[in-house]
């Protein structure tokens, strides 16, 4: 993975899987992200604006994500236009209430901003997945665009004849696919004129740079053999998946929440892939019960006619986060352990849901603002390294085991090339001559950058930190020897992060080694990165050893002199010479 080297300075020690232990990332000079989207990982940028996603694209790329999923980008309900995730005058779910299928809305941004975001993603090899909502419109029909109504033959032609009748029996497929979901008018998705209009919308998304679509409430749109009135042809899925631009290269998956009558296998065949909501529930239960027995993890909880490789998996999604109360039951630290499991496994495409900024187990909505970036957890060392592990394990088989039968420890082996180990206990766990498929050699954990494991004669030994994740594989062509964690591959730049704990009014970086690389003392002014963090990009080559001193613009205060090498991954604050292993403003 040819990424810019990542260096940070902060005074936070402890377990890298903690919710606040946020690893830093820098812009990728080039990437080796999987070309097949199903081989990579998806960041669900829940309610992030187009500009916010664009401005964070370097971070997303360096965190190893191959795709970003947006919230719905269609014109939407705007009667109450406050930019709050939750509240009486504005809500996240308004963009799930279309008023037209055109690009741009007041919550996320304009069509031009969407295209600019897609252009930025292309620079990093990142794919864009658009959340689309064809099943229903806003509940206020008079807010729906007249252009849309006219295009489909009038308002009466836009909806099913039963489109205002609420579903009362979800086991009844006719109700499920033609009645109203929670009061939202059900669109006549079999209307050819509507299909044409919607396909034009999809093609405009593709023309702007979209690479895939997530179909909201997919199981509420009929399959070809579903119950339907005489003369109706349920051909929506056949058309929207084949009559779009570059159809063969577009990644499609449907939100098919399980719970009975979901026909998961049939929707996979019709769309391409589906969600795996029951598996997410199983992972959350395993996290809460601290039970990682292989028997509790292995099964993807899908019917026999469904394919585990045609799933989008998650620990949590916006649906369960909002609807089932688990937001208060799992910390982000626990979520990261679960994410390591689903991402290290061979099947499914893992999705990481970005919780609202500032949220916690006692504060569901956090800062409660639509448009801004969510929690920094997507940049954590755990997320980054399991993503990079996945990218490096494409095509490798999987083997899951519990060492010594321990229900708290799960080893996920990929062929003989790599392994991810998850410890769901409050104690360090010592592996001593545990059988493994991993090739003999010495491995350095990619997350810590220091924790060493040895494999000899098919037996592995080493220590897994409490409530932690270990990622083992070697990036060289040899199966033996050490590796340098996140700094594998070549690097053209190094981004250094600095925590301004003394509240200097300005932060400068003076860099030398040899020569003054960013100007004479006091150097170059750093860029603010939020919550007292500042950053500077250094011209570091593969063999460089640079010195950096942070200062307050030459006004009498400065940090210690640090030596930064290409294989170093440290953090600091202005008053400490101690090196740490994570970036967080917590606890200072």
N, C-alpha and C positions, 0 to 999 in steps of 0.2 A: 504494500500500500504506500504509494509515493506521496506522503503528506508532508506539509510543513511541520518541522519539529515542534513539540508542544512543551513549553516550560511555564511554570507558574510559581508564585511565591505567596505563601500564607501561613498563619500560625495554627492550622488545624491538623491535628494528628488523628489517630484512630482508624477505625474500619472504613475502608473505601466504599462499602455498600450503604453507608449511612445516607439519610435523605439529604443532608446538607453538605456531604462531601462531594463537591462538584468539581470534576476535573476540567481543565481548560482545553480549549481546542483552537486551532488556527486555520487560516485559509489553505485549501488544498491547491498545490501547484499542478497536480494531475491526480487522477484517481484510477483505481482498478476495481471499481464497483461492478457487481455482476450485471451483465447485460439483460439477462432474464429476470424480470422484476420479482418473480416468485422465489428466486435464490437469495434475495437480499432482505432488507428490513424496512418497514414503513414508519415514519414519524407522523402521528396524527396531530397536526398543528390546530388543535381545537380552538376555534374562534380567533385565531391569529389573522390579522389583516394581510393583504397581499404584500404591502411594503414591509411589514414586520417579518414575514417569511423571507422575502428578498434580502433584507438586511442581516438575517441570521443564516444565510445559505452557507457561508464558509464554516460556521460552527456545525451545521447539520452534516455537511460533507465530512468534516474531520471526525465527527462522532460515528461515522461508518454507515449512515443511513443511505439506502439507494433510492428511496422515494419519500415524498411528502404528500400527505393527504390533507386537502383543504376542507374547510366547512363549505356548505353549499354556496355557490357563487352567483346563483340566479337572482333576478329581481325578486324582492320579497316584501312581506308585510312591513309597513313602516308607519302605521298610524301612531304608534308610540315609539319614538326614535331615540330614546335615551340609550347611551352606549354602556349598558350594564348587562352582565351575564344573567343576572336574576333581579327582578324587581317589578313593581307595578307599571312602570313606564318604558320598559325595554327588556328584552330577553334573548338569550341565545337561540331559542327555538323559532324565532321569527324568520330566520333564513331557511327553516324547514317548512315555511308556508309560502310557496311561490305565488307571485302575482303575474309573472311572465317568465318564459324560458329564454332570457337574454342574459348576457354576461354583465355583472356588476350590481352591487347593492351598497346601501349606506353603511352597512356594518363592516364589510371587508375591503371595499374599494372599487375602482372603475375597471372597465375592460382594458384600458391602456395599462393600468397598474398590474392587472393580471398577466398580460402579455410580457411586461417587463420582468415580472417575477419568474415566469417560465424561461425567458431568455437567460436570466441569471442562473437558474437551475441547470440549464444546458452547459454552462461553463464548467460545472462540477460533475457532470454526468449523472445528475439526479433527475429522477422521473417525477412528474406531477400527476397525482390522482385527484380527480374532482368528485366530490360527493354530489350526486344528482338525485332529484326528488320528483319522479314522474307520476307517482301514485295519486297525488292530491294537490289541491291549491290551498291558499289561505281560506280561512273559514268565512271571511267577509267577501262574498262573491262580487260585490260592487267595487272592490279594490283590485280585481283581476283585470289585466290589460284588455282593452277593446280590440287591440291588434290580434291578440291570441284568440279571443272569442270569434272574431270575424274569420280568422284563418281556418278554424275548425268547423265552421257552419253555424255559429251562434252559441250562446251560453248553454242552451239545452243540449247541444251536441257535445259540449265539453265534458259532461258528466254522465255517469251511468244513471239509468232511470231510478236505481235504488241508491244513488250516491249520497243522499242525505240521511239514509236510514242507518242507524248505528249498528255495528256488529254486536250480536248478543251471544252467538255460538261460534267460537273460533275453530271448532272441529268441523264446521260446515264450510267446505271449500267455496261454495257459491257466495256465501256471506263474506268469507275472508277476502275474496278477490273482487267483489263488486259493491260492497256496502261501505259505509263511512267508518274510518278509523278515528275514534275519539272526537267525532264532530267535524272532522276535516272532509270536505266534499270529495268523493271518489271520482277520479278522472276516468273517462272512457278511453282506456289505453288501446282498445281495439279499433278505435276510429282512425281510419287511414290518414285523414287530414291531420289529426293530432300527431300521429306517428311521424308524418313528414315534417311537421313543425319541430318536433322534439329532436329528430335526427339532424335537422339544420342547426339546432342549438349544440348538439354534440360535435358536429363538424366545425362549428365556430370555435368551440373549446380546443379541438385538436389543432385547428389552424393557428391558434394563439400559443400552442405548445403543450397542451395536455397529453398525457401518455396513458391514462387509464381512468376508469370510473368506478366508484362505489355506488351501487344502487340502493338507496334508502327504501325501507319497507318492501323489499323485493317479493316477499312471499304473499303480498297483497295484490300482486299482478299475476293474472292467470297463466298457467302453463298450457301447451297445446291440447292436452287431453283432460283439462279440468272441466268441471261442470260449468255450463254456460247456456244462455237462452238459444233457441233454435236460430240458425243462420249466422251466429257470431263465430268469428275465427280468432282464436287466441294466438295471434302471430306477433305480438309485440316483441318478445325476446328474439325471435328469429330475425326480425328486421333490424333492431337496434344493435345487435352484435355482428351483423354481416354487411349492412348497407351504410357503414360509416367509413370515413377516410382511413386508410391504412388499417383496416379491420383486423388483419391477422397479427398485427404487432401491438394492438391495444389490450391492456390488462383490464379485465372486467371482473368484479365480484359483487355478489348480492348480499345485503343484510337479510339473513334468514334466521331470525331468532328462534331457538329451539324451545320446545315446551309442548309439542304435540301438533300433528297435522302440518308439519313444515315442509315435507317432501324434499329434504336436503339434497339427496342424490340427484333427483330430477332437476332441481335448480342448478346444480353444478353442471349438468349436461347442457342446460339451456343457456347459462350465462358464462360459465368458465370456472368460477370459484365462488365460494360462499364463506360466510362467517362461521365461527365455531364457538358459539356462546356457552354451550354446556361444558366444553373443555376449559374455558376461562373460569367458570364457576368451580370446576374441580380443582384447578390450580389455586384459586383463592381459598378454598376449603383446606387444601393441603398446607398452605401458608399459615392459616389461622390455627390449625391443629398440630402444626410442626410435625407433619407426617409425610415424608418424601419417599415412602416405600415405592418401589418400581411399579407395583400393582396399582398404586393410586395415581401414577403419573403417565404410564405407558399408553393407556387407552384414550383415544381422541374423542370418545363419547359421540360417535356418529353412527348412522345406520349402515347396514352391510352394503347397500348400493352406492354409498358415498366414498370418495377417495380422500385419504388424509393429506395427500400432497396438493389437493385443490381447496385448501382452507386458508383463510386469514385468521391467525390465532392471536389471542391477546390475554393478558392478565386482567385488564379492565378496559372498557370502552366508554365512550360518553354515555351510552345507554345505561349500562349497569351503574356507572358512577353516579348518575343523576337519579336513577329509579329504584335501586335495591338497597341503598343504605350502606354499601360496603366501603364507601369513601371514608366512613368513620371507623371502620374495623381494621383497615390495613394502612400502615404508614408507608411512605414512599420507600423507605428502606426495605420493607417486606415486598413491595411491588417489584423492586429491582431484583430480588432473589428469584421471584417467579419469572420475570422477564428473561433472566439468564437461562432458565430452563427451556422456555419455549423457543428461544433464539438459537440455543446450542443444538437443538434437535434437528433431524434431517428433514422432516416433513413440515408442511404448512409454511405460510409467510407471516412472520411475527409483526405485530403492530404495537407501537409504544404510544399510549395515550398521554398527551401532555396535560397534566392537571393544571387548573387555574393558578396563576402566580399568587404566592402568598397563602395558598390553601394548606390545611392541616387536618388532623383527625377531629378537631373541634371547630374548624372553619371551612366549610364546604367550598365557598366561592372566593375566598382569599381577597385579592384586591378588587374583584367584581367588576372588571373592565373588559369589554369586548375590544379586540384589535391588538392588544399587547401580547407579547410572548408569554407562554405559560411558565411553569416551574423549570428551573435549570436542571432538573434531574435527567433530562434527555442528554445532557453533556457530561454526566457522571462517568468516572473511569469504568465502572461496571458496565454501563450501557455501551460505551464506546468499544470496549475490548471484546464483549461478546458479539457485537455487530461485526467487528473485524475478524473475529474467530469464524463466524458464519461465512463471511465472504471468502475466507481461505479454505473452507471445508466443503465447498460445492462438489457434489459427486461422491462424497465419502459416506459409507454406511454408518449406522449408529448402533451403540450398545449401551444400555443403561444398567447400572448396578449400585447396590448399597453395600459399601465395605463393611465386612463383619456383620452384615444384616442390620446395620444402624438405620433407623427410620429418619434420622435427622440429616444424613449425608447422602447426596445423590451424585454419582459420577456419570457423566454423559461423554462417551468415547465416540470419536468419529474415525472409523477405520483404525489404522495404526498411526495416524498423523497428528491427532490433537485430542484434547480432553478439557471439558469444563466441569468443575466440581463446585457444588453448592452446599454450604453448611448452614442449616436452619436451627442452630442452637447457640446458646450464650457462652459456649466454651470453645477454645481452640481444639481442633480434632487432629490427632496424629495418625497419619497413615504409615503403617509399618509392614512392608513386604506384602502389599495387597495385589492380587492378580490384576493384570491390565493387558489390553491389546496394544497399548502405546509402545512405539518402538523404543528400544534401549537408548539411553542417553541422559543428558542433564538438561533440565528445563527451568527457565526462570518465569515465574508468574507474570503475565503481561499487565496485570492490574497494579500490583505493588511495585514491579520492576526490580525487586530484590529477593523475594521468597523463592527458594530453590527446591526443586523436586528431582529425584533421581529414579531412573528406571533401569533395572538390571535383571536379566533373566526372566523378563516378563512380570516383574514385581515392582511396584511403585512405593516410594517412601517420601514423606514430607509432611508439613503441617498446614492445615486449612484454618484461617482465622475465624473467630467467632462471628456468626451472622454474616458470613463473607462468601465471596466467590473467587475461585482461582481459575485462570485461563492458561492452558499449557499447549504450546505448539512452537515449532521452530520455523523461522521464516527463511532460513538458508536452504540450499538444496540438500544439505546433509540432515540426517535424522538425529544427529548428536550435537552437543555443544550448546552454549547458552544463547539466549535471545534478549533483546533489549526492550521488550514490551511494546509500548505505543510508538517508539521511535524507529520502527522497522522501515526499510526502504530508504530511498534517497530523499534529501531535504534541501530546499533552496532558501527557506526562511525559517526563522524561529520567532514565535510570538511569546512574549514574556508578560506575565500578569503580576500586579503588585497591589497589595492591600494597604491603603493610606490610613493606618490606624491612628496617626497623630493629627489627622485632619488638616494637612497642609492645604493652602489655598490653591496650589498648583503642583503638579508632579512632572519632573523632567527625568530623562534617562541619559546618563553619560556612558558611552560604550567604547571600549578600546580593546585591542588584541589581535595583531599589532596595529598601531595607528588609531586615530579617533574616527570611528566609523559613523557616528551620528553628530559630528560637529564638535567644536571645542566646548569646554566646560561652560555652562552646566548641561550641554547636550541638547536633546530634542524633547519638546513637550509631549507628554503621553496623552493618549486618548482616554477619556472617561468611559468606563464600562459598567457603570451602575453600582449602587450600594458600596461606595468607597473604593471600588476596584478601578484600576487603570491598566492600560496595555500599551506595549510598544513592539513593533516588528523589527527584528534584527537580521542583517544580511549574513546568516550563518551558513557556511558550506559544510559538507560531510565531515571534514577533519578539523573544523574550527574550534578553538577555545577562546571564548569571548569573556571579557570582564564587564560587568554592568554595575553602576552605582546609581540608585534613585536619589533624587534630591528635590528640594522645594524651590527650584529655580535659582539656585546659587545663593540663597538667603540664609545660610548658616546651618541647615539641617540636612542630613543625608543618611542613607542606609549603609550597611556594611558593603564591602566589595565582594561580589559573588563571581565565581568562575562558572561560565555556562558552556558546557560541551554538548555535542550532538546526542550523546547517550544519557544526558542528565534529565531528570524529571522531578523538579523540586518546586517549592513555593516559599514565600517569605513575606514579612511585613517590615516597615521601615525601622522598627526599634529592636529587631531580633536578628541574630546571626544563625538561628537554628533552621534546619531544613525540614520541611514537612512534605506530606504526600497528597494533599487535596486542597482545592480552592473553595473557601466558604467564608462568609462574613459572620457566621454564627459564633456566638460565645466570646467575642472579643471585648 
